[in-house]
Amino acid sequence: MTTALKWHDRWLARLPANRLLTRLLLEGFQEHRWKYLAASGAMILVAVATACSAWMMGQIVDALAVPENRTQVVTVGVGVATVFMFRGFAMYGQAVLMARAGNRIVAQKQMLMYDRMLRQGVAFFNSNASSELLLKITQSAQSARAIIDTIVSGFIRDLLTLVGLVAVMFYQQPVLSLVSLVVAPIVVYGIQRILRLVRSVMEQEMAGLGEIIRVVQETALGARVVKAFGLEPRMFDRMHIAVRQVEDRNNRIVQLQSATMPLLDIVAGLAIASIVVLSTVDVFGRSPGTPGQLMSFVTAFLMSYEPAARLSKMRVVIESNMVGVRLMYDLLDEPQSMLEKPNAVPLKPGPGSVELDNASFAYGEGDTVLKSVNVAFQPGKTTALVGPSGGGKSTLLNLILRLYDPVEGEVRIDGQDIRNATFSSLRGSIAFVGQETFLFNGTVMDNLLMARDDATEEDAVAAAKVANAHDFIEKLPQGYGTIIGENGSTLSGGQRQRLSIARAVLRQAPILLLDEATSALDSHSEALVRDALETITRGVTTIVIAHRLSTVMNADEICYLEAGEIVEQGSISALLAANGKFRALYDMQSGNRSMDQ
C-alpha cells in the first residue's frame, strides 16, 4: 500500500511523528476533555493507592512482629482492605471512562473519514482502490484510539504509579533504591534499539492487510469470472501469500513488543540479587533497617515492575500505531477533487434545457476526450448520442451530472452554469440509469425508495409498473420485501436493469440520462423497457446513449460523436438522407452486423 501513496501521502509520511501526535492529541482531547480529566483523576487515585499498598506491606510485617498489639494489627488490616477497595473502584472508573472516550473517538474519526470520502469527486475513487479506503476507515481510527489510550494511561496511571512506588522505595531504603536504579539506562538503550525496527514492520503489515481486503473484494465481486476461468487456485495462492505475510509481520511485532520483557526481567533479577546481598551488610555505614522497611522496599520494587514494563512498551505501541494514524490523516487531508462553491445557489426550476458551450475535457494528463463541444438538448425532447466507443458519449453525461468539470467552456441547465449550483439541486434535477447497474444490498423496496426522500411505497410500486418490473418483483419470495444481495446478485441482468429504470422513474426529475440502459437486456426485456421508456420520456429532457439503434429510432434528434466531436446532428430522417457516418452505422446494423468499434 505504501507504494501507492501519492505525493501528498509521501509528504505526510515524512512529517515528524511528534507533529502528527500533537495534532491527534489536541483533536482527541478537545471534545472529550471532561471524560479524560475524570479518567485521569481515577488514574491518580490508582497510583496513590498502589503506592500506599506497597507502603502498607511494611506496616503489616511490623504489626505481625508484635502480635500482642492487637489494636495495631486490626488498624493495619482495616487500612489494607480500605486501600485495595479504593484502588479497585478507581480502576473500574478509569477503565469505563477511557473506553467510552476511546469508542467515541473511533466512531467520530470513522465518520469524518467517510464524510471526507463522500465529498470527493469521481476522480478520487478512480485513483484510490476501495480496499485501501476500507483499510483506512476500519484500521486507522483504531490506531488513533490505541495511541491516545496508551499515552493517557502511560503518562498518568503508569508514570505516577512508578513515581509513587519509587518514592516508597527511597523512603524505606534510599541507598538500595539508588543501587536498583543504576540499571535504568540499560533498559532505555535496549528500547531505543527496538523502536528502529517497529515502523517498517508495521508498514509492511498494513500493506498485507490491504492485500487481504483486496483479494476478498475481487473474489466476491468477480465470483463469476473466478469460476468461469477456474481461478480458484490462483486466488487461493494470492490470499495464502497475503495472510502469511500478515502473520509473519504480526509475529515480528509481538517479538519486538515482547523483547522488553526479558530485558526488564534480566535487569530486575540482577537488581534484586544485588539488593538481597547488600541488605545483609552495612552500606556506607547505614544499617539495613527494620524487616518492615525492607519488606516495604522489596514490595514497592516488585510492584514497580508492571508499570515500568508498560512504560517501556509504550513507545513501541505508539510507533507501531503511527502508521495507521498517518493513513487516517492521509484520507482526512486529501484535497477534494470536486468542490461546491461557497456561494452556490439552488438551480431555478425550468423546463430542463441542457447546453454545452464550447466544452472540452481530458482525464488528468491524458488526451482530450471532448473537444470544444457545442450542443443544446431541447427541453422535453429525446436526443440520442451514438457513435463508436471512446467517442466521448459517457463523458458528456458525466459533465452534465457534474461528476467532472470541463477544462474549458460551460455546462448550463436552463441557462444556469451548473458550477454555480448546489450539488443537491443539480442532482435532484437529474435521473440517471447507467450501463453498469448498481443496486444496494437491501430489499427491492429499499432500492426503489433511494430515488427520492419523500417517495412512498405506493409511488415505488407505481414506478415499478411503469418500468415493467412489477410482475417479476411480485414473483420474488417476499415480493418488494425480498433482499436482493450485493449489487442485486440474486437477480438477472435484465431484472437489475429494470429496477434501476424504475428507480429513475420514481426520481421524477425533469432531465433523464440513459447510458446504454438496455444493453443488458434480451429482446423480450428490451421491448418491455422500450415501451416503458416511451412513456417516461414524454415531456422530459432525455439524453440517451445507445449502441443498438433499435432503442433510439423514436428519438427527436441524433448526435453522432466521434473522437470527442459532434460530427453529425439532426433528425433520423435527415441523417439518413445525408448519407454520412450515421447512415453507414444504420446500414451496418440493418445488415445484422456488430456495431462494436
Residue pairs with C-beta under 8 A, 6 or more apart in sequence:
1 132
1 135
1 206
1 207
1 210
2 13
2 203
2 206
2 207
3 207
4 129
4 132
5 13
5 330
6 127
8 330
8 333
8 334
8 335
9 330
12 326
12 329
12 330
12 333
13 326
15 326
17 318
17 319
17 322
20 322
20 325
20 326
20 329
21 147
21 318
21 322
21 325
23 329
24 144
24 147
24 148
24 325
25 148
25 151
28 105
28 144
28 148
29 36
31 108
32 101
32 104
32 105
35 97
35 98
35 100
35 101
36 97
36 98
36 101
36 152
38 93
38 97
39 93
39 94
39 97
39 98
39 101
39 152
40 94
40 152
40 156
42 90
42 91
42 93
42 94
42 97
43 90
43 94
43 152
43 153
43 156
43 157
43 160
44 156
44 160
45 86
45 87
45 90
46 87
46 90
46 91
46 94
46 157
46 161
47 156
47 157
47 160
47 161
47 163
47 164
48 160
48 164
49 83
49 84
49 86
49 87
49 90
50 87
50 161
50 164
50 165
50 303
51 161
51 164
51 165
51 167
51 168
51 300
52 83
53 80
53 83
53 84
53 87
53 299
53 303
54 165
54 168
54 296
54 299
54 300
54 303
55 168
55 171
55 172
55 296
55 300
56 76
56 79
56 80
56 83
56 296
57 292
57 295
57 296
57 299
58 172
58 290
58 292
58 293
58 295
58 296
58 297
58 299
59 76
59 79
59 292
59 296
60 76
60 80
60 292
60 295
61 291
61 292
61 295
61 296
62 290
62 291
62 292
63 69
63 72
63 73
63 75
63 76
64 73
65 291
65 292
66 72
67 73
94 157
98 149
98 152
98 153
102 145
102 148
102 149
103 145
105 141
105 144
105 145
105 148
106 141
106 142
106 144
106 145
107 141
109 140
109 141
109 144
109 328
110 137
110 138
110 141
112 332
113 136
113 137
113 140
113 141
113 328
113 331
113 332
114 137
116 331
116 332
116 334
116 336
117 124
117 133
117 137
117 331
119 336
119 338
120 334
120 336
120 337
120 338
121 336
121 337
121 338
121 403
121 404
122 337
122 338
122 398
122 403
122 404
123 337
123 338
123 363
123 364
123 404
124 334
124 336
124 337
129 210
129 214
130 217
131 210
131 211
131 213
131 214
131 217
132 210
133 331
134 213
134 217
135 206
135 209
135 210
135 213
135 327
136 327
136 328
136 330
136 331
137 331
139 206
139 209
139 324
139 327
140 324
140 325
140 327
140 328
140 331
141 328
142 324
143 321
143 322
143 323
143 324
143 325
143 327
143 328
144 321
144 324
144 325
144 328
146 317
146 321
147 317
147 318
147 321
147 322
147 325
150 314
150 317
150 318
150 321
151 314
151 318
153 310
154 310
154 311
154 314
157 307
158 307
158 308
158 310
158 311
158 314
159 307
159 311
161 304
161 307
162 304
162 307
162 308
162 311
165 300
165 301
165 303
165 304
165 307
166 177
166 181
166 300
166 304
168 296
168 297
168 300
169 176
169 177
169 180
169 297
169 300
169 301
169 304
170 177
172 289
172 293
172 294
172 296
172 297
172 300
173 279
173 288
173 289
173 293
173 294
173 297
175 278
175 283
175 284
175 286
176 275
176 278
176 279
176 283
176 297
177 297
179 271
179 274
179 275
179 278
180 271
180 274
180 275
180 301
183 267
183 270
183 271
186 263
186 267
187 260
187 263
187 264
187 267
187 308
187 312
190 259
190 260
190 263
191 260
191 263
191 312
191 315
191 316
194 256
194 259
194 260
194 316
195 315
195 316
195 319
197 256
198 253
198 256
198 316
198 319
198 320
199 319
199 320
199 322
199 323
201 249
201 252
201 253
201 256
201 320
202 249
202 253
202 319
202 320
202 321
202 322
202 323
202 324
203 323
204 245
204 249
205 246
205 249
205 250
205 253
206 323
206 324
206 327
208 242
208 243
208 245
208 246
208 249
209 246
211 238
211 242
211 245
212 239
212 242
212 243
212 246
215 235
215 238
215 239
215 242
216 239
218 235
219 226
219 235
220 486
221 486
221 487
225 231
226 232
226 235
253 320
256 316
257 313
257 316
257 317
257 320
260 309
260 312
260 313
260 316
261 309
263 312
264 305
264 308
264 309
264 312
268 305
271 301
272 298
272 301
275 297
275 298
275 301
279 288
279 294
280 288
281 288
282 288
288 294
289 297
338 402
338 403
338 404
338 405
340 422
340 423
341 419
341 420
343 420
344 420
344 421
344 422
344 423
345 420
345 421
345 422
346 421
346 422
346 424
346 425
347 413
347 414
347 416
347 418
347 421
347 422
347 425
347 426
347 429
348 414
348 416
349 414
350 379
350 413
350 414
350 415
350 510
351 379
351 380
351 414
351 510
351 541
352 379
352 380
352 413
352 414
352 429
352 510
352 511
352 540
352 541
353 376
353 377
353 378
353 379
353 413
353 414
353 415
353 541
354 376
354 377
354 400
354 411
354 412
354 413
354 511
354 541
354 543
355 375
355 376
355 377
355 411
355 412
355 413
355 415
356 373
356 374
356 375
356 376
356 396
356 399
356 406
356 409
356 410
356 411
356 412
357 374
357 409
357 410
357 411
357 412
358 372
358 373
358 374
358 408
358 409
358 410
359 370
359 372
359 373
359 374
359 399
359 406
359 408
359 409
359 410
359 411
360 368
360 370
360 371
360 372
360 373
360 406
360 407
360 408
360 409
361 368
361 369
361 370
361 392
361 395
361 399
361 404
361 406
361 407
362 368
362 369
362 407
363 369
368 564
369 392
369 395
369 564
370 392
370 395
370 396
370 399
370 406
370 564
370 565
371 563
371 564
371 565
372 408
372 409
372 565
373 392
373 396
373 409
373 564
373 565
373 566
374 566
375 559
375 566
375 569
377 383
377 541
377 543
378 541
378 556
378 557
379 414
379 510
379 541
380 539
380 540
380 541
381 541
381 542
381 556
381 557
382 537
382 542
382 543
382 544
382 552
382 554
382 555
382 556
382 557
383 542
383 543
383 544
383 555
383 556
383 557
383 558
383 559
384 544
384 545
384 546
384 552
384 555
384 557
384 558
384 559
385 393
385 396
385 543
385 544
385 545
385 546
385 559
385 561
386 393
386 545
386 546
386 547
386 549
386 552
386 558
386 559
386 560
386 561
386 582
386 585
387 393
387 560
387 561
387 562
387 567
387 581
387 585
388 562
388 597
389 596
389 597
391 561
391 562
391 563
391 564
392 561
392 563
392 564
392 565
393 515
393 545
393 561
394 515
394 545
395 404
396 543
396 561
397 432
397 513
397 515
397 543
397 545
398 404
399 405
399 406
399 411
400 411
400 413
400 418
400 430
400 511
400 513
400 543
401 426
401 427
401 430
401 432
401 513
402 411
402 418
402 419
402 423
402 426
405 419
410 417
410 419
411 417
411 418
411 419
412 418
413 421
413 426
413 429
413 511
418 426
428 509
429 509
429 510
429 511
430 509
430 511
430 512
430 513
431 451
431 504
431 505
431 507
431 508
431 509
431 511
431 512
431 513
432 504
432 512
432 513
432 514
432 515
433 497
433 500
433 501
433 503
433 504
433 512
433 513
433 514
433 515
433 517
434 500
434 515
434 516
434 517
435 515
435 516
435 517
435 519
435 520
435 545
437 487
437 488
437 493
437 496
437 497
437 499
437 500
437 520
438 487
438 500
439 447
439 484
439 487
439 488
439 491
439 496
439 499
439 500
440 446
440 447
440 450
441 483
441 484
441 485
441 486
441 487
442 483
442 484
443 478
443 480
443 481
443 482
443 483
443 484
444 473
444 476
444 479
444 480
444 481
444 482
444 484
444 499
445 457
445 460
445 480
445 481
447 484
447 488
447 499
447 503
448 455
448 460
448 463
448 464
448 480
448 499
448 502
448 503
448 506
449 455
449 457
449 460
449 506
450 503
451 463
451 503
451 504
451 506
451 507
452 459
452 506
452 507
452 508
455 506
457 480
459 506
460 480
460 502
460 506
461 470
461 480
463 502
463 503
463 505
463 506
464 470
464 473
464 480
464 499
464 502
466 502
466 505
466 532
466 535
466 536
467 498
467 499
467 501
467 502
467 505
467 529
467 532
467 536
468 498
468 528
468 529
468 531
468 532
469 495
469 498
469 499
469 501
469 502
472 495
472 498
473 479
473 480
473 482
473 499
476 482
482 490
483 490
484 490
484 491
487 496
488 495
488 496
488 499
491 499
493 520
493 521
494 520
494 521
494 522
494 525
496 520
497 517
497 518
497 519
497 520
497 521
497 525
497 529
498 525
498 528
498 529
498 532
500 517
501 517
501 529
501 532
501 533
501 536
504 512
504 536
505 532
505 536
509 540
510 540
510 541
511 540
511 541
511 542
511 543
512 536
512 537
512 540
512 541
512 542
512 543
513 542
513 543
513 544
514 533
514 542
514 543
514 544
514 545
514 546
515 545
516 545
516 546
516 547
517 529
517 533
517 544
517 546
517 551
518 525
518 526
518 529
518 530
518 546
518 548
518 551
519 547
519 548
521 529
526 548
526 550
526 551
530 550
530 551
533 544
533 551
534 554
544 551
544 552
544 555
546 552
547 595
547 596
548 589
548 595
549 585
549 586
549 589
549 595
550 589
552 558
553 572
555 572
556 571
557 569
557 570
557 571
558 568
558 569
558 570
558 571
558 572
558 575
558 582
559 566
559 568
559 569
560 566
560 567
560 568
560 569
560 575
560 580
560 581
560 582
560 585
561 567
562 581
567 580
567 581
568 575
568 578
568 580
568 581
568 582
570 578
575 582
575 583
576 582
576 583
576 586
585 595
588 595
589 595
